[in-house]
Amino acid sequence: MLRCALGALAGALAFAAHAQLPRQFPAQALRGDLTVLQPPDIKLNDTAARLSPGARIRGTDNMVQMSGSLIGQKLRVHYTLDPSGNVHDVWVLRPDEARREPWPKTPAEAQRWFFDWSAQAWTKR
């Protein structure tokens, strides 16, 4: 019984530690505000947009979330676009991630700035 309790506690601590690890975002990830309307329809930065087929939305715990469970919530996110311009990968930002500035909001900004992948930081050129 004690062994099971210790095992459960160790698992919970490992999960809590994992949840706090810094996430790695790709250089093409942009920052924006996303509201899920009626999937696949979304609003991105107050403009109508769509989720791509097979889009993935990762919550603050990095677990995949169903878009239908997020209807109506305005979320600060990092996102990538597929070749058709649809939103493909989404990461809902934790408060510490959302405070990380600067982060490009448009592809034009991303092209002009420098991304240090290991530091997960952008520098304006």
MOPAC internal coordinates of N, CA, C and O (Angstrom, degrees):
PM7 1SCF
backbone

  N    0.0000 0     0.00 0     0.00 0    0    0    0
  C    1.4477 1     0.00 0     0.00 0    1    0    0
  C    1.5271 1   110.06 1     0.00 0    2    1    0
  O    1.2310 1   120.63 1   131.85 1    3    2    1
  N    1.3371 1   116.40 1   -48.15 1    3    2    1
  C    1.4590 1   120.70 1   178.95 1    5    3    2
  C    1.5231 1   110.55 1   -63.37 1    6    5    3
  O    1.2310 1   120.54 1   142.04 1    7    6    5
  N    1.3173 1   116.57 1   -37.96 1    7    6    5
  C    1.4609 1   121.24 1   179.28 1    9    7    6
  C    1.5359 1   110.50 1   -63.12 1   10    9    7
  O    1.2310 1   120.05 1   139.50 1   11   10    9
  N    1.3349 1   117.51 1   -40.50 1   11   10    9
  C    1.4744 1   121.18 1   178.04 1   13   11   10
  C    1.5209 1   110.25 1   -65.31 1   14   13   11
  O    1.2310 1   120.19 1   137.54 1   15   14   13
  N    1.3308 1   117.24 1   -42.46 1   15   14   13
  C    1.4657 1   120.94 1  -179.78 1   17   15   14
  C    1.5270 1   110.57 1   -63.79 1   18   17   15
  O    1.2310 1   120.48 1   137.22 1   19   18   17
  N    1.3287 1   116.69 1   -42.78 1   19   18   17
  C    1.4644 1   119.96 1   178.71 1   21   19   18
  C    1.5287 1   111.27 1   -65.54 1   22   21   19
  O    1.2310 1   120.71 1   141.98 1   23   22   21
  N    1.3087 1   116.25 1   -38.02 1   23   22   21
  C    1.4630 1   120.44 1   177.32 1   25   23   22
  C    1.5223 1   111.58 1   -63.78 1   26   25   23
  O    1.2310 1   120.67 1   137.29 1   27   26   25
  N    1.3249 1   116.33 1   -42.71 1   27   26   25
  C    1.4620 1   120.58 1   178.24 1   29   27   26
  C    1.5165 1   111.01 1   -64.75 1   30   29   27
  O    1.2310 1   120.35 1   138.49 1   31   30   29
  N    1.3320 1   116.94 1   -41.51 1   31   30   29
  C    1.4619 1   121.04 1   178.64 1   33   31   30
  C    1.5226 1   110.79 1   -64.01 1   34   33   31
  O    1.2310 1   120.13 1   136.96 1   35   34   33
  N    1.3096 1   117.36 1   -43.04 1   35   34   33
  C    1.4669 1   121.09 1   178.58 1   37   35   34
  C    1.5250 1   110.52 1   -62.22 1   38   37   35
  O    1.2310 1   120.28 1   138.29 1   39   38   37
  N    1.3233 1   117.06 1   -41.71 1   39   38   37
  C    1.4618 1   120.95 1   178.16 1   41   39   38
  C    1.5180 1   111.61 1   -63.82 1   42   41   39
  O    1.2310 1   120.45 1   137.66 1   43   42   41
  N    1.3274 1   116.74 1   -42.34 1   43   42   41
  C    1.4634 1   120.67 1   179.27 1   45   43   42
  C    1.5268 1   111.00 1   -64.65 1   46   45   43
  O    1.2310 1   120.18 1   138.89 1   47   46   45
  N    1.3237 1   117.26 1   -41.11 1   47   46   45
  C    1.4642 1   120.34 1   178.59 1   49   47   46
  C    1.5253 1   111.35 1   -66.33 1   50   49   47
  O    1.2310 1   120.67 1   140.40 1   51   50   49
  N    1.3138 1   116.32 1   -39.60 1   51   50   49
  C    1.4678 1   119.64 1   178.28 1   53   51   50
  C    1.5177 1   110.16 1   -64.42 1   54   53   51
  O    1.2310 1   120.15 1   139.66 1   55   54   53
  N    1.3356 1   117.31 1   -40.34 1   55   54   53
  C    1.4632 1   120.88 1   178.74 1   57   55   54
  C    1.5210 1   110.14 1   -65.41 1   58   57   55
  O    1.2310 1   119.68 1   136.82 1   59   58   57
  N    1.3353 1   118.21 1   -43.18 1   59   58   57
  C    1.4633 1   121.73 1  -179.85 1   61   59   58
  C    1.5288 1   110.38 1   -63.50 1   62   61   59
  O    1.2310 1   120.10 1   138.95 1   63   62   61
  N    1.3117 1   117.42 1   -41.05 1   63   62   61
  C    1.4621 1   120.78 1   178.64 1   65   63   62
  C    1.5187 1   110.39 1   -65.81 1   66   65   63
  O    1.2310 1   120.13 1   139.40 1   67   66   65
  N    1.3223 1   117.36 1   -40.60 1   67   66   65
  C    1.4648 1   121.97 1   179.21 1   69   67   66
  C    1.5167 1   110.78 1   -63.33 1   70   69   67
  O    1.2310 1   120.06 1   141.80 1   71   70   69
  N    1.3231 1   117.49 1   -38.20 1   71   70   69
  C    1.4560 1   121.19 1  -177.65 1   73   71   70
  C    1.5218 1   112.00 1   -65.57 1   74   73   71
  O    1.2310 1   119.60 1   157.73 1   75   74   73
  N    1.3166 1   118.36 1   -22.27 1   75   74   73
  C    1.4515 1   121.73 1  -177.55 1   77   75   74
  C    1.5288 1   113.39 1   -95.39 1   78   77   75
  O    1.2310 1   119.62 1   177.32 1   79   78   77
  N    1.3194 1   118.34 1    -2.68 1   79   78   77
  C    1.4556 1   120.51 1   178.99 1   81   79   78
  C    1.5240 1   109.85 1   -65.43 1   82   81   79
  O    1.2310 1   120.09 1   -37.14 1   83   82   81
  N    1.3328 1   117.42 1   142.86 1   83   82   81
  C    1.4578 1   119.11 1   177.35 1   85   83   82
  C    1.5224 1   110.28 1   -64.63 1   86   85   83
  O    1.2310 1   121.25 1   -42.15 1   87   86   85
  N    1.3181 1   115.21 1   137.85 1   87   86   85
  C    1.4617 1   119.67 1   178.08 1   89   87   86
  C    1.5161 1   109.54 1   -89.01 1   90   89   87
  O    1.2310 1   120.97 1   -31.29 1   91   90   89
  N    1.3254 1   115.74 1   148.71 1   91   90   89
  C    1.4573 1   122.49 1   178.07 1   93   91   90
  C    1.5157 1   108.56 1  -100.81 1   94   93   91
  O    1.2310 1   120.51 1   -59.54 1   95   94   93
  N    1.3250 1   116.64 1   120.46 1   95   94   93
  C    1.4600 1   121.84 1   178.79 1   97   95   94
  C    1.5221 1   108.97 1  -104.75 1   98   97   95
  O    1.2310 1   119.95 1   -35.57 1   99   98   97
  N    1.3259 1   117.71 1   144.43 1   99   98   97
  C    1.4651 1   119.34 1   179.16 1  101   99   98
  C    1.5284 1   111.06 1   -71.69 1  102  101   99
  O    1.2310 1   120.71 1   -22.46 1  103  102  101
  N    1.3182 1   116.24 1   157.54 1  103  102  101
  C    1.4607 1   121.64 1  -178.85 1  105  103  102
  C    1.5266 1   112.11 1   -61.87 1  106  105  103
  O    1.2310 1   119.75 1   153.79 1  107  106  105
  N    1.3236 1   118.09 1   -26.21 1  107  106  105
  C    1.4645 1   120.06 1  -179.04 1  109  107  106
  C    1.5267 1   113.14 1   -85.31 1  110  109  107
  O    1.2310 1   120.18 1  -178.50 1  111  110  109
  N    1.3401 1   117.27 1     1.50 1  111  110  109
  C    1.4667 1   120.47 1   179.11 1  113  111  110
  C    1.5210 1   109.89 1   -73.98 1  114  113  111
  O    1.2310 1   121.26 1   -49.90 1  115  114  113
  N    1.3145 1   115.19 1   130.10 1  115  114  113
  C    1.4571 1   122.54 1   177.82 1  117  115  114
  C    1.5179 1   108.99 1  -106.81 1  118  117  115
  O    1.2310 1   120.20 1   -19.49 1  119  118  117
  N    1.3196 1   117.22 1   160.51 1  119  118  117
  C    1.4610 1   121.32 1   178.27 1  121  119  118
  C    1.5291 1   109.13 1  -102.59 1  122  121  119
  O    1.2310 1   121.46 1   -36.79 1  123  122  121
  N    1.3258 1   114.81 1   143.21 1  123  122  121
  C    1.4558 1   118.68 1   177.30 1  125  123  122
  C    1.5150 1   111.53 1  -166.31 1  126  125  123
  O    1.2310 1   121.84 1    -0.15 1  127  126  125
  N    1.3132 1   114.08 1   179.85 1  127  126  125
  C    1.4630 1   122.20 1   175.44 1  129  127  126
  C    1.5245 1   107.22 1  -111.09 1  130  129  127
  O    1.2310 1   120.99 1   -56.09 1  131  130  129
  N    1.3179 1   115.72 1   123.91 1  131  130  129
  C    1.4631 1   122.00 1  -174.64 1  133  131  130
  C    1.5200 1   109.82 1  -118.95 1  134  133  131
  O    1.2310 1   121.22 1   -45.39 1  135  134  133
  N    1.3206 1   115.27 1   134.61 1  135  134  133
  C    1.4597 1   121.77 1   172.47 1  137  135  134
  C    1.5151 1   107.37 1  -126.38 1  138  137  135
  O    1.2310 1   120.31 1   -55.46 1  139  138  137
  N    1.3263 1   117.02 1   124.54 1  139  138  137
  C    1.4611 1   120.92 1   176.61 1  141  139  138
  C    1.5197 1   107.08 1   -81.16 1  142  141  139
  O    1.2310 1   120.59 1   -54.32 1  143  142  141
  N    1.3229 1   116.48 1   125.68 1  143  142  141
  C    1.4646 1   121.81 1   178.52 1  145  143  142
  C    1.5251 1   108.34 1   -94.71 1  146  145  143
  O    1.2310 1   120.45 1    87.16 1  147  146  145
  N    1.3104 1   116.75 1   -92.84 1  147  146  145
  C    1.4666 1   122.65 1   174.08 1  149  147  146
  C    1.5164 1   105.82 1  -124.30 1  150  149  147
  O    1.2310 1   119.71 1   -77.52 1  151  150  149
  N    1.3490 1   118.16 1   102.48 1  151  150  149
  C    1.4629 1   120.56 1  -172.94 1  153  151  150
  C    1.5295 1   112.22 1   -48.94 1  154  153  151
  O    1.2310 1   119.98 1   -45.67 1  155  154  153
  N    1.3097 1   117.64 1   134.33 1  155  154  153
  C    1.4592 1   129.38 1    11.26 1  157  155  154
  C    1.5328 1   114.23 1   -89.91 1  158  157  155
  O    1.2310 1   119.33 1  -171.27 1  159  158  157
  N    1.3161 1   118.87 1     8.73 1  159  158  157
  C    1.4579 1   120.68 1  -179.15 1  161  159  158
  C    1.5271 1   110.49 1   -77.55 1  162  161  159
  O    1.2310 1   121.65 1   -46.88 1  163  162  161
  N    1.3200 1   114.45 1   133.12 1  163  162  161
  C    1.4579 1   121.50 1   179.52 1  165  163  162
  C    1.5235 1   108.55 1  -137.25 1  166  165  163
  O    1.2310 1   121.21 1   -11.28 1  167  166  165
  N    1.3014 1   115.28 1   168.72 1  167  166  165
  C    1.4539 1   121.72 1   169.76 1  169  167  166
  C    1.5172 1   105.31 1  -117.01 1  170  169  167
  O    1.2310 1   120.58 1   -54.34 1  171  170  169
  N    1.3297 1   116.49 1   125.66 1  171  170  169
  C    1.4542 1   122.49 1  -179.85 1  173  171  170
  C    1.5141 1   107.69 1  -121.39 1  174  173  171
  O    1.2310 1   120.75 1   -64.53 1  175  174  173
  N    1.3341 1   116.17 1   115.47 1  175  174  173
  C    1.4645 1   121.17 1  -177.05 1  177  175  174
  C    1.5283 1   110.95 1    54.26 1  178  177  175
  O    1.2310 1   121.43 1  -135.62 1  179  178  177
  N    1.3228 1   114.87 1    44.38 1  179  178  177
  C    1.4795 1   123.31 1   178.54 1  181  179  178
  C    1.5269 1   113.91 1    63.31 1  182  181  179
  O    1.2310 1   120.30 1  -157.73 1  183  182  181
  N    1.3336 1   117.04 1    22.27 1  183  182  181
  C    1.4586 1   122.23 1   177.12 1  185  183  182
  C    1.5271 1   108.54 1  -125.17 1  186  185  183
  O    1.2310 1   120.31 1   -39.51 1  187  186  185
  N    1.3180 1   117.02 1   140.49 1  187  186  185
  C    1.4678 1   121.14 1   178.85 1  189  187  186
  C    1.5215 1   110.07 1   -62.14 1  190  189  187
  O    1.2310 1   120.94 1   -43.52 1  191  190  189
  N    1.3251 1   115.80 1   136.48 1  191  190  189
  C    1.4675 1   122.21 1   178.82 1  193  191  190
  C    1.5236 1   108.09 1  -151.24 1  194  193  191
  O    1.2310 1   120.82 1    -2.12 1  195  194  193
  N    1.3280 1   116.04 1   177.88 1  195  194  193
  C    1.4686 1   121.03 1   179.79 1  197  195  194
  C    1.5191 1   110.51 1  -136.31 1  198  197  195
  O    1.2310 1   121.67 1   -30.35 1  199  198  197
  N    1.3253 1   114.41 1   149.65 1  199  198  197
  C    1.4593 1   120.76 1   170.34 1  201  199  198
  C    1.5202 1   107.71 1   -80.12 1  202  201  199
  O    1.2310 1   120.30 1   -36.92 1  203  202  201
  N    1.3141 1   117.04 1   143.08 1  203  202  201
  C    1.4584 1   120.92 1   177.52 1  205  203  202
  C    1.5264 1   109.36 1   -75.33 1  206  205  203
  O    1.2310 1   120.38 1   -20.40 1  207  206  205
  N    1.3418 1   116.87 1   159.60 1  207  206  205
  C    1.4640 1   118.06 1   171.27 1  209  207  206
  C    1.5286 1   108.28 1   -61.02 1  210  209  207
  O    1.2310 1   120.11 1   -49.78 1  211  210  209
  N    1.3006 1   117.40 1   130.22 1  211  210  209
  C    1.4571 1   121.56 1  -178.90 1  213  211  210
  C    1.5118 1   114.04 1    81.87 1  214  213  211
  O    1.2310 1   119.97 1  -165.56 1  215  214  213
  N    1.3255 1   117.67 1    14.44 1  215  214  213
  C    1.4678 1   120.48 1   178.78 1  217  215  214
  C    1.5274 1   109.96 1   -59.90 1  218  217  215
  O    1.2310 1   121.46 1   -33.19 1  219  218  217
  N    1.3356 1   114.80 1   146.81 1  219  218  217
  C    1.4670 1   120.65 1   178.18 1  221  219  218
  C    1.5174 1   108.51 1  -119.87 1  222  221  219
  O    1.2310 1   121.17 1   -49.49 1  223  222  221
  N    1.3278 1   115.37 1   130.51 1  223  222  221
  C    1.4583 1   121.63 1   175.35 1  225  223  222
  C    1.5227 1   106.34 1  -115.14 1  226  225  223
  O    1.2310 1   120.83 1   -60.96 1  227  226  225
  N    1.3192 1   116.02 1   119.04 1  227  226  225
  C    1.4637 1   120.90 1   178.69 1  229  227  226
  C    1.5205 1   108.84 1  -104.90 1  230  229  227
  O    1.2310 1   121.04 1   -50.50 1  231  230  229
  N    1.3333 1   115.62 1   129.50 1  231  230  229
  C    1.4548 1   121.49 1   179.77 1  233  231  230
  C    1.5127 1   111.64 1   -75.30 1  234  233  231
  O    1.2310 1   120.91 1     4.13 1  235  234  233
  N    1.3187 1   115.87 1  -175.87 1  235  234  233
  C    1.4667 1   120.57 1  -179.75 1  237  235  234
  C    1.5232 1   111.69 1   -63.30 1  238  237  235
  O    1.2310 1   120.32 1   158.09 1  239  238  237
  N    1.3396 1   117.00 1   -21.91 1  239  238  237
  C    1.4700 1   121.50 1   177.19 1  241  239  238
  C    1.5252 1   111.72 1   -90.64 1  242  241  239
  O    1.2310 1   120.27 1  -174.88 1  243  242  241
  N    1.3318 1   117.08 1     5.12 1  243  242  241
  C    1.4632 1   125.45 1   179.54 1  245  243  242
  C    1.5317 1   113.57 1    71.31 1  246  245  243
  O    1.2310 1   120.23 1  -170.83 1  247  246  245
  N    1.3151 1   117.16 1     9.17 1  247  246  245
  C    1.4652 1   121.26 1   176.21 1  249  247  246
  C    1.5238 1   108.75 1   -87.01 1  250  249  247
  O    1.2310 1   120.46 1   -35.29 1  251  250  249
  N    1.3350 1   116.72 1   144.71 1  251  250  249
  C    1.4598 1   121.28 1   179.59 1  253  251  250
  C    1.5209 1   109.36 1   -68.00 1  254  253  251
  O    1.2310 1   121.29 1   -45.76 1  255  254  253
  N    1.3332 1   115.13 1   134.24 1  255  254  253
  C    1.4531 1   121.64 1   178.36 1  257  255  254
  C    1.5208 1   109.49 1  -116.25 1  258  257  255
  O    1.2310 1   120.90 1   -30.91 1  259  258  257
  N    1.3020 1   115.88 1   149.09 1  259  258  257
  C    1.4581 1   121.02 1   176.95 1  261  259  258
  C    1.5267 1   108.48 1   -80.50 1  262  261  259
  O    1.2310 1   120.44 1   -45.25 1  263  262  261
  N    1.3304 1   116.75 1   134.75 1  263  262  261
  C    1.4601 1   120.41 1  -177.45 1  265  263  262
  C    1.5245 1   111.79 1   -59.73 1  266  265  263
  O    1.2310 1   120.24 1   146.77 1  267  266  265
  N    1.3215 1   117.14 1   -33.23 1  267  266  265
  C    1.4628 1   120.35 1  -179.71 1  269  267  266
  C    1.5191 1   113.26 1   -63.20 1  270  269  267
  O    1.2310 1   119.97 1   154.09 1  271  270  269
  N    1.3293 1   117.66 1   -25.91 1  271  270  269
  C    1.4645 1   120.43 1   179.76 1  273  271  270
  C    1.5226 1   112.13 1   -79.29 1  274  273  271
  O    1.2310 1   120.22 1   173.45 1  275  274  273
  N    1.3284 1   117.18 1    -6.55 1  275  274  273
  C    1.4652 1   121.44 1  -176.73 1  277  275  274
  C    1.5236 1   112.92 1  -110.15 1  278  277  275
  O    1.2310 1   120.12 1  -173.24 1  279  278  277
  N    1.3228 1   117.37 1     6.76 1  279  278  277
  C    1.4643 1   121.11 1  -176.19 1  281  279  278
  C    1.5205 1   110.22 1   -55.01 1  282  281  279
  O    1.2310 1   121.69 1   -50.29 1  283  282  281
  N    1.3426 1   114.38 1   129.71 1  283  282  281
  C    1.4538 1   121.30 1   175.61 1  285  283  282
  C    1.5127 1   115.96 1    86.89 1  286  285  283
  O    1.2310 1   119.38 1   167.75 1  287  286  285
  N    1.3158 1   118.79 1   -12.25 1  287  286  285
  C    1.4677 1   121.15 1  -179.59 1  289  287  286
  C    1.5274 1   110.02 1   -85.73 1  290  289  287
  O    1.2310 1   120.45 1   -46.45 1  291  290  289
  N    1.3272 1   116.74 1   133.55 1  291  290  289
  C    1.4669 1   120.78 1   174.05 1  293  291  290
  C    1.5149 1   106.86 1   -92.61 1  294  293  291
  O    1.2310 1   120.87 1   -59.58 1  295  294  293
  N    1.3272 1   115.94 1   120.42 1  295  294  293
  C    1.4652 1   122.21 1  -172.29 1  297  295  294
  C    1.5236 1   110.90 1  -121.74 1  298  297  295
  O    1.2310 1   120.05 1   -44.16 1  299  298  297
  N    1.3287 1   117.51 1   135.84 1  299  298  297
  C    1.4665 1   121.93 1   171.63 1  301  299  298
  C    1.5185 1   106.03 1   -83.00 1  302  301  299
  O    1.2310 1   120.35 1   -55.94 1  303  302  301
  N    1.3397 1   116.94 1   124.06 1  303  302  301
  C    1.4636 1   121.44 1  -171.41 1  305  303  302
  C    1.5229 1   111.89 1  -136.98 1  306  305  303
  O    1.2310 1   121.74 1   -16.58 1  307  306  305
  N    1.3196 1   114.27 1   163.42 1  307  306  305
  C    1.4531 1   123.07 1   159.11 1  309  307  306
  C    1.5159 1   104.53 1  -106.97 1  310  309  307
  O    1.2310 1   120.38 1   -35.09 1  311  310  309
  N    1.3337 1   116.88 1   144.91 1  311  310  309
  C    1.4633 1   119.62 1  -177.09 1  313  311  310
  C    1.5189 1   110.11 1  -149.90 1  314  313  311
  O    1.2310 1   121.36 1   -22.29 1  315  314  313
  N    1.3336 1   115.01 1   157.71 1  315  314  313
  C    1.4599 1   121.65 1   172.23 1  317  315  314
  C    1.5155 1   108.22 1  -121.48 1  318  317  315
  O    1.2310 1   121.47 1   -20.64 1  319  318  317
  N    1.3143 1   114.80 1   159.36 1  319  318  317
  C    1.4683 1   121.65 1   179.01 1  321  319  318
  C    1.5200 1   109.87 1  -111.27 1  322  321  319
  O    1.2310 1   120.68 1   -31.83 1  323  322  321
  N    1.3268 1   116.30 1   148.17 1  323  322  321
  C    1.4595 1   120.12 1   173.44 1  325  323  322
  C    1.5295 1   108.15 1   -84.82 1  326  325  323
  O    1.2310 1   119.29 1    -5.27 1  327  326  325
  N    1.3385 1   118.95 1   174.73 1  327  326  325
  C    1.4697 1   120.78 1  -178.52 1  329  327  326
  C    1.5291 1   114.06 1   -59.40 1  330  329  327
  O    1.2310 1   119.84 1   157.61 1  331  330  329
  N    1.3376 1   117.92 1   -22.39 1  331  330  329
  C    1.4624 1   120.75 1   178.97 1  333  331  330
  C    1.5221 1   112.78 1   -86.25 1  334  333  331
  O    1.2310 1   120.21 1   176.35 1  335  334  333
  N    1.3268 1   117.20 1    -3.65 1  335  334  333
  C    1.4557 1   120.70 1  -179.62 1  337  335  334
  C    1.5165 1   114.32 1    91.31 1  338  337  335
  O    1.2310 1   120.41 1  -175.02 1  339  338  337
  N    1.3433 1   116.82 1     4.98 1  339  338  337
  C    1.4654 1   120.57 1   176.61 1  341  339  338
  C    1.5226 1   109.91 1   -84.14 1  342  341  339
  O    1.2310 1   120.53 1   -28.57 1  343  342  341
  N    1.3257 1   116.59 1   151.43 1  343  342  341
  C    1.4622 1   122.13 1   178.87 1  345  343  342
  C    1.5200 1   108.00 1   -72.48 1  346  345  343
  O    1.2310 1   120.40 1   -54.27 1  347  346  345
  N    1.3349 1   116.83 1   125.73 1  347  346  345
  C    1.4624 1   120.30 1  -174.53 1  349  347  346
  C    1.5268 1   113.27 1  -111.23 1  350  349  347
  O    1.2310 1   119.62 1   124.84 1  351  350  349
  N    1.3176 1   118.33 1   -55.16 1  351  350  349
  C    1.4621 1   121.90 1   178.63 1  353  351  350
  C    1.5193 1   108.54 1  -112.97 1  354  353  351
  O    1.2310 1   120.97 1   -45.46 1  355  354  353
  N    1.3306 1   115.76 1   134.54 1  355  354  353
  C    1.4593 1   121.69 1  -179.37 1  357  355  354
  C    1.5219 1   108.26 1  -132.40 1  358  357  355
  O    1.2310 1   120.93 1   -43.87 1  359  358  357
  N    1.3239 1   115.83 1   136.13 1  359  358  357
  C    1.4601 1   122.26 1   173.34 1  361  359  358
  C    1.5220 1   107.21 1  -123.23 1  362  361  359
  O    1.2310 1   120.08 1   -63.68 1  363  362  361
  N    1.3322 1   117.45 1   116.32 1  363  362  361
  C    1.4572 1   121.11 1   175.04 1  365  363  362
  C    1.5245 1   106.25 1   -73.05 1  366  365  363
  O    1.2310 1   120.79 1   -52.90 1  367  366  365
  N    1.3193 1   116.09 1   127.10 1  367  366  365
  C    1.4568 1   120.41 1  -172.65 1  369  367  366
  C    1.5232 1   112.99 1   -84.03 1  370  369  367
  O    1.2310 1   121.50 1   -39.42 1  371  370  369
  N    1.3247 1   114.73 1   140.58 1  371  370  369
  C    1.4646 1   121.37 1   169.92 1  373  371  370
  C    1.5283 1   107.12 1   -78.17 1  374  373  371
  O    1.2310 1   119.75 1   -18.05 1  375  374  373
  N    1.3207 1   118.08 1   161.95 1  375  374  373
  C    1.4763 1   119.54 1  -179.13 1  377  375  374
  C    1.5293 1   113.56 1   -55.30 1  378  377  375
  O    1.2310 1   119.69 1   139.90 1  379  378  377
  N    1.3390 1   118.20 1   -40.10 1  379  378  377
  C    1.4649 1   119.99 1  -179.95 1  381  379  378
  C    1.5296 1   111.45 1   -66.47 1  382  381  379
  O    1.2310 1   120.21 1   146.03 1  383  382  381
  N    1.3254 1   117.20 1   -33.97 1  383  382  381
  C    1.4666 1   120.92 1   178.35 1  385  383  382
  C    1.5239 1   110.63 1   -72.86 1  386  385  383
  O    1.2310 1   120.35 1   141.10 1  387  386  385
  N    1.3180 1   116.93 1   -38.90 1  387  386  385
  C    1.4635 1   121.25 1  -179.01 1  389  387  386
  C    1.5272 1   111.71 1   -66.91 1  390  389  387
  O    1.2310 1   119.94 1   153.09 1  391  390  389
  N    1.3318 1   117.71 1   -26.91 1  391  390  389
  C    1.4750 1   121.41 1   179.17 1  393  391  390
  C    1.5264 1   112.31 1   -77.98 1  394  393  391
  O    1.2310 1   120.31 1   164.53 1  395  394  393
  N    1.3167 1   117.01 1   -15.47 1  395  394  393
  C    1.4707 1   120.62 1  -177.48 1  397  395  394
  C    1.5314 1   109.09 1   -68.54 1  398  397  395
  O    1.2310 1   120.62 1   -68.04 1  399  398  397
  N    1.3053 1   116.41 1   111.96 1  399  398  397
  C    1.4664 1   122.21 1  -178.85 1  401  399  398
  C    1.5226 1   109.08 1  -124.95 1  402  401  399
  O    1.2310 1   118.67 1   -22.36 1  403  402  401
  N    1.2931 1   120.14 1   157.64 1  403  402  401
  C    1.4541 1   124.62 1   -12.38 1  405  403  402
  C    1.5250 1   110.66 1   -78.05 1  406  405  403
  O    1.2310 1   120.65 1   -19.57 1  407  406  405
  N    1.3128 1   116.36 1   160.43 1  407  406  405
  C    1.4669 1   122.71 1   172.77 1  409  407  406
  C    1.5234 1   106.41 1  -141.99 1  410  409  407
  O    1.2310 1   119.66 1   -49.62 1  411  410  409
  N    1.3361 1   118.25 1   130.38 1  411  410  409
  C    1.4619 1   119.95 1  -174.97 1  413  411  410
  C    1.5287 1   112.85 1   -64.80 1  414  413  411
  O    1.2310 1   122.06 1   -36.46 1  415  414  413
  N    1.3326 1   113.66 1   143.54 1  415  414  413
  C    1.4590 1   120.57 1   178.03 1  417  415  414
  C    1.5292 1   111.60 1  -106.52 1  418  417  415
  O    1.2310 1   120.57 1   167.56 1  419  418  417
  N    1.3323 1   116.51 1   -12.44 1  419  418  417
  C    1.4645 1   120.92 1   179.62 1  421  419  418
  C    1.5271 1   109.56 1  -134.38 1  422  421  419
  O    1.2310 1   120.15 1   -23.22 1  423  422  421
  N    1.3409 1   117.32 1   156.78 1  423  422  421
  C    1.4753 1   119.47 1   175.79 1  425  423  422
  C    1.5307 1   112.10 1   -60.03 1  426  425  423
  O    1.2310 1   119.97 1   146.21 1  427  426  425
  N    1.3322 1   117.66 1   -33.79 1  427  426  425
  C    1.4668 1   120.50 1   179.44 1  429  427  426
  C    1.5267 1   110.87 1   -63.46 1  430  429  427
  O    1.2310 1   120.00 1   138.15 1  431  430  429
  N    1.3361 1   117.61 1   -41.85 1  431  430  429
  C    1.4588 1   120.18 1   176.65 1  433  431  430
  C    1.5280 1   110.22 1   -62.49 1  434  433  431
  O    1.2310 1   120.29 1   135.57 1  435  434  433
  N    1.3222 1   117.04 1   -44.43 1  435  434  433
  C    1.4665 1   121.20 1  -178.64 1  437  435  434
  C    1.5305 1   111.31 1   -60.74 1  438  437  435
  O    1.2310 1   119.96 1   145.13 1  439  438  437
  N    1.3294 1   117.67 1   -34.87 1  439  438  437
  C    1.4681 1   120.49 1   179.53 1  441  439  438
  C    1.5193 1   111.94 1   -70.91 1  442  441  439
  O    1.2310 1   120.49 1   148.89 1  443  442  441
  N    1.3370 1   116.67 1   -31.11 1  443  442  441
  C    1.4696 1   120.20 1  -178.28 1  445  443  442
  C    1.5251 1   112.76 1   -84.84 1  446  445  443
  O    1.2310 1   119.41 1   158.82 1  447  446  445
  N    1.3154 1   118.73 1   -21.18 1  447  446  445
  C    1.4586 1   122.48 1  -175.21 1  449  447  446
  C    1.5258 1   110.19 1   -98.00 1  450  449  447
  O    1.2310 1   121.00 1   -12.03 1  451  450  449
  N    1.3411 1   115.69 1   167.97 1  451  450  449
  C    1.4679 1   122.20 1   178.05 1  453  451  450
  C    1.5266 1   108.66 1  -110.72 1  454  453  451
  O    1.2310 1   120.44 1   -46.90 1  455  454  453
  N    1.3492 1   116.76 1   133.10 1  455  454  453
  C    1.4595 1   122.20 1  -179.74 1  457  455  454
  C    1.5134 1   109.98 1  -108.35 1  458  457  455
  O    1.2310 1   120.37 1   -57.35 1  459  458  457
  N    1.3325 1   116.89 1   122.65 1  459  458  457
  C    1.4609 1   123.21 1   173.91 1  461  459  458
  C    1.5248 1   106.38 1   -96.53 1  462  461  459
  O    1.2310 1   120.69 1   -78.33 1  463  462  461
  N    1.3334 1   116.29 1   101.67 1  463  462  461
  C    1.4608 1   120.89 1  -173.23 1  465  463  462
  C    1.5195 1   111.67 1   -61.76 1  466  465  463
  O    1.2310 1   119.68 1   137.34 1  467  466  465
  N    1.3189 1   118.21 1   -42.66 1  467  466  465
  C    1.4593 1   120.08 1  -176.13 1  469  467  466
  C    1.5212 1   112.20 1   -66.64 1  470  469  467
  O    1.2310 1   119.94 1   146.30 1  471  470  469
  N    1.3343 1   117.71 1   -33.70 1  471  470  469
  C    1.4664 1   121.20 1   177.94 1  473  471  470
  C    1.5217 1   111.60 1   -89.71 1  474  473  471
  O    1.2310 1   120.44 1   168.97 1  475  474  473
  N    1.3417 1   116.77 1   -11.03 1  475  474  473
  C    1.4669 1   121.66 1  -175.74 1  477  475  474
  C    1.5225 1   110.28 1    53.48 1  478  477  475
  O    1.2310 1   121.65 1  -130.97 1  479  478  477
  N    1.3404 1   114.45 1    49.03 1  479  478  477
  C    1.4687 1   120.54 1  -177.13 1  481  479  478
  C    1.5201 1   110.55 1  -137.51 1  482  481  479
  O    1.2310 1   121.35 1   -36.17 1  483  482  481
  N    1.3158 1   115.03 1   143.83 1  483  482  481
  C    1.4594 1   122.63 1   177.13 1  485  483  482
  C    1.5218 1   108.71 1  -103.71 1  486  485  483
  O    1.2310 1   120.98 1   -33.53 1  487  486  485
  N    1.3271 1   115.74 1   146.47 1  487  486  485
  C    1.4519 1   122.38 1   174.11 1  489  487  486
  C    1.5221 1   107.19 1  -126.29 1  490  489  487
  O    1.2310 1   121.22 1   -50.41 1  491  490  489
  N    1.3348 1   115.28 1   129.59 1  491  490  489
  C    1.4731 1   118.33 1   175.89 1  493  491  490
  C    1.5133 1   108.27 1   -74.91 1  494  493  491
  O    1.2310 1   121.21 1   -45.85 1  495  494  493
  N    1.3473 1   115.30 1   134.15 1  495  494  493
  C    1.4745 1   119.29 1   179.91 1  497  495  494
  C    1.5114 1   109.95 1   -89.29 1  498  497  495
  O    1.2310 1   120.10 1   180.00 1  499  498  497

